[in-house]
Amino acid sequence: MTSVDTTWAPFEPTNAIGDAGRQPEIQSVSSDLNVGVADTALDFLTVGSLEVRACSSRGWSHRYKGTPRQDAYSILVGDDVLVVAVADGVSEGDYSQVAADTAARATVKLAANDIAKNGTVDWSLLARRVSLRIVEEAEYRQIAPSAAPETDINDRVRAVRSKMSTTLIAAVLKRSPSHNGVEAEISVIAGDSAAYQILNGSDVLTPVGGGKELGGSISSTSVKPLPGPANPEAATIFLQPGEMLVLGTDGLGDPAGDGSNDFGRELANRWKTPPTIDQFLLDINVYRRSFDDDRTAVAVWLRPDVVLPDTPPAEAPAPAVPPAAESPEPAADTSPASSPLIVQAVAEAETEPTSEPASGPVRVAAGYTDSEGLWHAGDPPRERPATPETMAPEPSDDLVAVLDAVTPPEATASAPDPSAELSAEDPGTAPTDPGFQTIEFPKES
């Protein structure tokens, strides 16, 4: 058997965890679908006391076939929060890279907008809006046929899911630590992407959400991608100084499993502290036999030198205030001179003779009577000239504007949100739309 020359391989054959198989021999090729989609995306950020590393790389099966990377991630730094999202396009859709990229970008913007407005994220509403955004993107790019305004949203979703769909996981981290640490809310919105935590003193990846294993507080064993009905599940953890949270697609979660195997232990050892960005690139692209899917990870560390605020002291109960002694009330003076001004005005108005009803507002002391003979306090209202209604200013965030106004411009403001019509299973009952519910793409092994 002739040996294959790996001299020009992009990564050293030794960059492996376990058996590398023949992955070092693969030559990366491309196709027209790869236009505009990089083989690898790489980011690094310092956000206050948080350190971020992010990498999304094309899997060896996609490099071999010439198909594009269908994973995506997005990061948004807000005034009070850091929002990250990771999406894994379902490989059976030729354009699932578009769904993944659209979902990741829409998620961080919508989540940050929810936090700014309400202080919390409605993940179910966000999932519906992301689904609608994917549908609109597919129709805009003519990946799916443009639908008439009256077309049912579920019909539009079916047409899009035959071309592209994606899983989705997200996390919202508060930038300011509390006495408990840095609060991180993790939401598995759709599919089997996973989240892990590296705890202080631990040598494994601890599952905290998603994935195919049942070790985390949130688990998923099947892929029900977006667009479509979703039942997001969220969990909250607290990062202590020196700990790390990582969100990844199944390209990371499948070889890591529950995080205690050799793959999970090796990454936990490498990621105890933030690696250099070139080393993080190598870590995401490690060879491992049979695991050749796209691999994406966004990791966030809390600096070990951060000093958490002191535990807030328990609030002491307020001392009881004895009731004040009651004093006898003086007898009320009912004379007109002692009455309030408005009462005097009413009394005077009632005693004045009138020959005929007034045709307009009549000023009486501290009030006035209108054309119907009713008395009002204050000055008569002035008639205002009619002015045309002013248009509301256009929102500064185009994406939020599109998703808030989920109907065409000519539709009325009270038109229902079409994403609310997405069919969803009611626990314990049959699906409302069996045909739609059965549309599930299998994940590649």
C-alpha positions as CSV (number, residue, x, y, z in Angstrom):
1,M,0.0,0.0,0.0
2,T,1.4,3.4,-1.0
3,S,1.7,5.9,1.8
4,V,0.1,9.3,1.4
5,D,2.3,12.4,1.5
6,T,1.1,14.6,4.4
7,T,3.9,17.1,4.1
8,W,1.5,19.9,3.0
9,A,-1.3,19.0,5.4
10,P,-2.8,22.0,7.1
11,F,-2.3,20.5,10.5
12,E,0.4,18.2,11.9
13,P,-0.7,14.5,11.9
14,T,0.2,14.6,15.6
15,N,-2.7,17.1,16.3
16,A,-5.0,14.3,17.3
17,I,-6.8,13.0,20.4
18,G,-6.9,9.3,20.1
19,D,-6.8,7.6,16.7
20,A,-6.6,10.1,13.9
21,G,-7.7,7.6,11.3
22,R,-7.0,8.8,7.7
23,Q,-8.1,12.4,8.4
24,P,-4.6,13.8,8.0
25,E,-4.6,12.5,4.4
26,I,-7.7,14.4,3.4
27,Q,-7.2,17.2,0.9
28,S,-9.7,20.1,1.3
29,V,-11.6,21.0,-1.9
30,S,-14.4,23.5,-2.6
31,S,-17.5,24.1,-4.7
32,D,-19.8,26.9,-5.8
33,L,-21.7,26.6,-2.5
34,N,-18.6,27.6,-0.6
35,V,-18.6,31.1,-2.1
36,G,-18.9,33.6,0.8
37,V,-18.5,30.9,3.5
38,A,-15.1,30.7,5.0
39,D,-13.6,27.3,5.9
40,T,-12.9,28.6,9.4
41,A,-14.1,31.5,11.5
42,L,-12.0,32.7,14.5
43,D,-12.6,35.3,17.2
44,F,-11.1,36.4,20.5
45,L,-12.3,39.1,22.9
46,T,-11.7,40.5,26.4
47,V,-15.0,41.7,27.9
48,G,-14.2,43.1,31.3
49,S,-13.5,40.2,33.6
50,L,-14.5,37.7,30.8
51,E,-12.1,36.2,28.2
52,V,-13.6,34.8,25.0
53,R,-12.3,32.3,22.4
54,A,-14.4,31.3,19.4
55,C,-13.8,29.0,16.5
56,S,-15.9,27.3,13.8
57,S,-14.2,25.0,11.4
58,R,-15.4,22.9,8.4
59,G,-15.5,19.2,9.2
60,W,-13.2,16.8,7.4
61,S,-16.2,15.2,5.6
62,H,-17.2,18.6,4.2
63,R,-13.6,19.4,3.3
64,Y,-13.4,16.1,1.4
65,K,-16.7,16.5,-0.4
66,G,-16.2,20.2,-1.1
67,T,-19.4,21.3,0.7
68,P,-19.4,24.4,2.9
69,R,-19.1,24.7,6.6
70,Q,-22.7,24.7,8.0
71,D,-21.9,25.7,11.6
72,A,-22.1,29.3,12.7
73,Y,-21.7,31.4,15.8
74,S,-22.4,35.0,16.8
75,I,-21.3,37.1,19.7
76,L,-22.9,40.4,21.0
77,V,-21.4,42.5,23.7
78,G,-24.0,44.7,25.4
79,D,-23.7,47.2,28.2
80,D,-24.7,44.6,30.9
81,V,-24.5,41.3,29.2
82,L,-22.5,39.1,26.8
83,V,-24.7,37.1,24.5
84,V,-23.4,34.1,22.4
85,A,-25.2,31.8,20.0
86,V,-24.1,28.6,18.3
87,A,-26.0,27.0,15.4
88,D,-25.5,23.8,13.5
89,G,-27.0,23.6,10.0
90,V,-28.6,20.3,9.2
91,S,-26.4,18.7,6.6
92,E,-29.3,17.3,4.5
93,G,-30.2,20.8,3.5
94,D,-28.0,22.2,0.8
95,Y,-28.3,25.7,2.1
96,S,-28.3,25.0,5.9
97,Q,-25.3,27.3,6.3
98,V,-27.6,30.2,5.6
99,A,-30.1,29.0,8.2
100,A,-27.3,28.6,10.8
101,D,-25.8,32.0,10.1
102,T,-29.2,33.7,10.1
103,A,-30.3,32.0,13.4
104,A,-27.1,32.8,15.2
105,R,-27.1,36.5,14.3
106,A,-30.8,37.0,14.9
107,T,-30.6,35.2,18.3
108,V,-28.0,37.5,19.8
109,K,-29.7,40.6,18.7
110,L,-33.2,39.5,19.8
111,A,-31.9,38.3,23.2
112,A,-30.0,41.5,23.8
113,N,-33.0,43.5,22.8
114,D,-35.2,41.5,25.2
115,I,-32.7,42.1,28.1
116,A,-32.6,45.8,27.4
117,K,-36.4,46.1,27.3
118,N,-37.6,43.6,29.9
119,G,-34.5,42.4,31.8
120,T,-35.2,38.8,30.7
121,V,-35.5,36.7,27.5
122,D,-38.7,35.0,26.4
123,W,-37.0,32.0,24.7
124,S,-40.2,30.6,23.2
125,L,-41.1,33.9,21.5
126,L,-37.4,34.2,20.4
127,A,-37.6,30.8,18.8
128,R,-40.7,31.7,16.8
129,R,-39.1,35.0,15.7
130,V,-35.9,33.2,14.7
131,S,-37.9,30.7,12.7
132,L,-39.7,33.5,10.9
133,R,-36.4,35.2,10.2
134,I,-35.0,32.1,8.6
135,V,-38.1,31.7,6.4
136,E,-37.8,35.4,5.3
137,E,-34.1,35.0,4.5
138,A,-34.8,31.9,2.4
139,E,-37.5,33.6,0.5
140,Y,-35.4,36.8,0.0
141,R,-32.5,34.7,-1.4
142,Q,-35.0,32.7,-3.5
143,I,-33.8,29.5,-1.9
144,A,-37.5,28.8,-1.3
145,P,-40.3,30.3,-3.4
146,S,-41.7,33.6,-2.2
147,A,-45.0,33.1,-0.6
148,A,-48.2,35.2,-1.0
149,P,-49.2,37.3,2.1
150,E,-52.1,35.0,2.8
151,T,-50.0,31.8,2.7
152,D,-50.1,29.9,6.0
153,I,-46.8,30.1,7.9
154,N,-46.6,26.3,8.3
155,D,-46.7,25.9,4.5
156,R,-43.8,28.4,4.2
157,V,-41.9,26.5,6.9
158,R,-42.3,23.2,5.1
159,A,-40.9,24.7,1.9
160,V,-37.9,26.2,3.7
161,R,-37.1,23.1,5.7
162,S,-36.7,21.1,2.6
163,K,-33.8,23.4,1.7
164,M,-32.3,24.5,5.0
165,S,-32.6,24.2,8.8
166,T,-30.5,24.4,11.9
167,T,-30.1,23.6,15.5
168,L,-29.6,26.5,18.0
169,I,-28.1,27.0,21.5
170,A,-27.5,30.3,23.3
171,A,-26.2,31.8,26.5
172,V,-26.6,35.2,28.2
173,L,-23.9,36.1,30.7
174,K,-24.0,39.0,33.0
175,R,-20.9,41.1,32.7
176,S,-20.9,42.2,36.4
177,P,-20.3,39.3,38.9
178,S,-22.4,39.0,42.0
179,H,-21.5,37.3,45.3
180,N,-22.5,34.0,43.6
181,G,-20.3,34.5,40.6
182,V,-21.1,35.4,37.0
183,E,-24.7,34.4,36.2
184,A,-25.1,32.6,32.8
185,E,-28.5,31.5,31.4
186,I,-28.2,28.8,28.9
187,S,-31.0,28.0,26.5
188,V,-31.2,24.9,24.3
189,I,-33.5,26.3,21.7
190,A,-33.6,23.5,19.1
191,G,-31.6,20.4,18.4
192,D,-28.6,18.7,20.1
193,S,-25.9,21.3,20.5
194,A,-24.3,21.2,23.9
195,A,-22.9,23.3,26.7
196,Y,-20.1,22.3,29.1
197,Q,-18.5,23.8,32.2
198,I,-14.9,23.4,33.5
199,L,-15.2,23.6,37.3
200,N,-12.3,24.6,39.5
201,G,-10.3,21.5,40.4
202,S,-12.0,19.3,37.8
203,D,-10.3,17.5,35.0
204,V,-13.5,16.8,32.9
205,L,-16.0,18.7,30.9
206,T,-19.2,18.9,33.0
207,P,-22.4,18.9,30.9
208,V,-24.7,21.8,31.8
209,G,-27.1,21.7,28.8
210,G,-28.1,20.0,25.6
211,G,-26.2,17.3,23.8
212,K,-27.1,13.7,23.2
213,E,-26.0,12.4,26.6
214,L,-28.2,12.6,29.6
215,G,-25.7,14.1,32.0
216,G,-26.7,17.7,31.8
217,S,-29.7,19.5,33.3
218,I,-31.1,19.9,29.7
219,S,-30.8,17.1,27.2
220,S,-31.9,16.4,23.6
221,T,-31.8,13.0,21.9
222,S,-33.4,14.0,18.6
223,V,-33.0,16.8,16.1
224,K,-36.0,19.1,15.7
225,P,-34.5,22.0,13.9
226,L,-35.6,25.6,13.1
227,P,-37.6,26.8,11.4
228,G,-40.5,25.1,13.1
229,P,-42.1,24.5,16.5
230,A,-39.6,24.6,19.3
231,N,-39.8,24.0,23.1
232,P,-36.7,25.8,24.4
233,E,-35.4,24.8,27.8
234,A,-33.2,27.0,29.9
235,A,-30.9,26.6,32.9
236,T,-28.9,29.0,35.0
237,I,-25.4,28.4,36.3
238,F,-22.8,30.6,38.1
239,L,-19.2,30.8,37.0
240,Q,-16.7,31.1,39.7
241,P,-13.3,32.9,39.2
242,G,-11.1,30.6,37.0
243,E,-14.1,28.6,35.6
244,M,-15.1,28.3,32.0
245,L,-18.4,27.8,30.0
246,V,-18.3,26.5,26.4
247,L,-21.1,26.2,23.9
248,G,-20.5,23.8,21.0
249,T,-22.2,22.0,18.1
250,D,-22.3,18.2,18.0
251,G,-19.0,18.2,16.2
252,L,-17.6,19.0,19.7
253,G,-20.4,17.3,21.8
254,D,-20.4,13.9,20.0
255,P,-16.7,13.1,20.6
256,A,-16.8,14.6,24.1
257,G,-19.9,12.7,25.2
258,D,-20.5,13.3,28.9
259,G,-17.1,15.0,29.1
260,S,-15.3,12.3,31.1
261,N,-13.7,10.3,28.2
262,D,-10.2,10.9,26.9
263,F,-11.4,13.6,24.5
264,G,-13.3,15.5,27.2
265,R,-10.4,15.2,29.7
266,E,-7.9,16.4,27.2
267,L,-9.8,19.5,26.3
268,A,-10.5,20.2,30.0
269,N,-6.8,20.0,30.6
270,R,-6.0,22.3,27.6
271,W,-8.7,24.8,28.5
272,K,-8.1,25.3,32.2
273,T,-6.9,28.7,31.2
274,P,-7.6,30.6,28.0
275,P,-5.3,29.2,25.3
276,T,-3.7,31.4,22.6
277,I,-5.9,31.8,19.6
278,D,-3.7,29.7,17.4
279,Q,-3.7,26.9,19.9
280,F,-7.5,27.2,20.2
281,L,-7.7,26.7,16.4
282,L,-5.6,23.6,16.7
283,D,-7.8,22.3,19.5
284,I,-11.0,22.7,17.5
285,N,-9.3,21.0,14.5
286,V,-7.9,18.0,16.3
287,Y,-8.1,14.7,14.4
288,R,-10.3,12.0,15.8
289,R,-11.3,8.9,13.8
290,S,-15.0,8.8,12.7
291,F,-15.7,12.3,14.0
292,D,-15.6,14.4,10.9
293,D,-18.5,16.8,11.2
294,D,-18.1,20.6,11.4
295,R,-16.9,21.6,14.8
296,T,-17.7,24.9,16.6
297,A,-17.1,26.2,20.1
298,V,-17.5,29.5,21.9
299,A,-15.7,29.5,25.2
300,V,-15.9,32.1,28.0
301,W,-13.6,32.2,31.0
302,L,-14.0,34.3,34.2
303,R,-10.6,35.6,35.2
304,P,-9.2,33.8,38.3
305,D,-8.1,37.1,39.9
306,V,-11.7,38.5,40.0
307,V,-12.8,39.2,43.6
308,L,-16.5,38.6,44.0
309,P,-18.6,41.1,46.0
310,D,-19.3,40.2,49.6
311,T,-22.5,38.3,50.4
312,P,-25.2,40.9,50.9
313,P,-26.2,41.1,54.7
314,A,-29.6,39.8,55.6
315,E,-32.0,42.5,56.0
316,A,-33.1,43.1,59.6
317,P,-36.9,43.2,60.1
318,A,-38.2,46.7,60.4
319,P,-39.1,47.7,64.0
320,A,-42.8,47.8,64.8
321,V,-44.2,51.3,65.0
322,P,-46.8,51.8,67.7
323,P,-50.1,53.2,66.4
324,A,-50.5,56.9,67.1
325,A,-53.1,57.9,69.7
326,E,-56.4,58.9,68.1
327,S,-57.5,62.5,68.8
328,P,-61.2,63.5,68.6
329,E,-62.0,65.2,65.3
330,P,-63.5,68.7,65.5
331,A,-67.0,69.2,64.3
332,A,-67.1,70.0,60.6
333,D,-67.9,73.6,59.7
334,T,-70.6,73.5,57.0
335,S,-70.8,77.2,56.4
336,P,-70.1,78.4,52.8
337,A,-67.1,80.4,53.9
338,S,-65.4,77.4,55.3
339,S,-66.0,75.3,52.2
340,P,-63.2,74.7,49.6
341,L,-63.0,77.0,46.7
342,I,-64.4,74.5,44.2
343,V,-67.4,73.7,46.5
344,Q,-68.1,77.5,46.8
345,A,-68.0,77.9,43.1
346,V,-70.5,75.0,42.6
347,A,-72.8,76.5,45.3
348,E,-72.6,80.0,43.7
349,A,-73.3,78.5,40.2
350,E,-76.4,76.6,41.5
351,T,-77.9,79.8,43.0
352,E,-77.4,82.0,39.9
353,P,-80.6,82.2,37.7
354,T,-80.2,81.2,34.1
355,S,-82.6,82.2,31.4
356,E,-81.5,79.6,28.8
357,P,-78.8,77.0,28.4
358,A,-75.4,78.4,27.4
359,S,-74.3,77.8,23.9
360,G,-70.7,77.3,24.9
361,P,-68.4,76.9,28.0
362,V,-69.2,79.5,30.7
363,R,-66.5,80.5,33.2
364,V,-67.7,80.2,36.8
365,A,-65.3,81.0,39.6
366,A,-62.7,78.1,39.8
367,G,-64.5,76.1,37.0
368,Y,-66.7,76.3,34.0
369,T,-69.9,74.8,32.6
370,D,-69.9,73.2,29.2
371,S,-72.6,73.5,26.5
372,E,-74.6,70.7,28.1
373,G,-74.8,72.5,31.5
374,L,-72.2,70.2,33.3
375,W,-69.7,71.9,35.6
376,H,-65.9,71.2,35.4
377,A,-63.0,72.4,37.5
378,G,-60.3,74.4,35.9
379,D,-60.2,76.4,32.7
380,P,-62.2,75.5,29.6
381,P,-60.3,73.5,27.0
382,R,-59.0,75.3,24.0
383,E,-59.8,73.9,20.6
384,R,-56.8,72.6,18.8
385,P,-56.5,72.7,15.0
386,A,-56.5,69.3,13.4
387,T,-53.0,68.1,12.5
388,P,-52.0,65.1,10.4
389,E,-50.8,62.1,12.4
390,T,-47.1,61.9,12.7
391,M,-45.3,58.7,11.6
392,A,-43.4,56.7,14.3
393,P,-39.7,57.0,13.9
394,E,-38.0,54.0,12.2
395,P,-36.3,51.7,14.7
396,S,-32.5,52.0,14.6
397,D,-32.1,48.2,14.6
398,D,-33.2,46.9,11.2
399,L,-33.3,43.3,12.3
400,V,-35.5,44.0,15.3
401,A,-37.7,46.2,13.1
402,V,-38.2,43.4,10.6
403,L,-39.1,40.9,13.4
404,D,-41.3,43.3,15.3
405,A,-43.3,44.1,12.2
406,V,-43.9,40.6,11.0
407,T,-46.4,41.6,8.5
408,P,-45.9,43.5,5.2
409,P,-45.8,47.3,5.4
410,E,-49.3,47.7,4.1
411,A,-50.8,45.5,6.8
412,T,-52.4,47.0,9.8
413,A,-50.5,47.3,13.1
414,S,-53.0,44.9,14.8
415,A,-52.3,42.0,12.4
416,P,-51.4,38.8,14.2
417,D,-47.8,37.6,14.3
418,P,-47.6,34.8,11.7
419,S,-44.9,33.0,13.8
420,A,-47.5,32.5,16.5
421,E,-49.3,30.1,14.1
422,L,-46.4,27.6,14.1
423,S,-47.8,24.2,14.9
424,A,-46.5,22.9,18.2
425,E,-47.1,19.7,20.2
426,D,-49.2,20.0,23.3
427,P,-47.7,17.6,25.9
428,G,-50.0,14.6,26.3
429,T,-52.0,15.2,23.1
430,A,-51.5,14.5,19.5
431,P,-49.7,17.0,17.3
432,T,-51.9,19.7,15.8
433,D,-50.3,19.1,12.4
434,P,-49.0,15.5,12.2
435,G,-47.5,16.0,8.7
436,F,-45.5,19.0,9.8
437,Q,-44.3,17.4,13.0
438,T,-42.8,14.4,11.2
439,I,-40.4,16.6,9.2
440,E,-37.1,15.8,10.9
441,F,-33.7,15.6,9.2
442,P,-31.4,12.9,10.6
443,K,-28.0,14.1,11.7
444,E,-24.9,12.7,10.0
445,S,-22.9,10.3,12.2
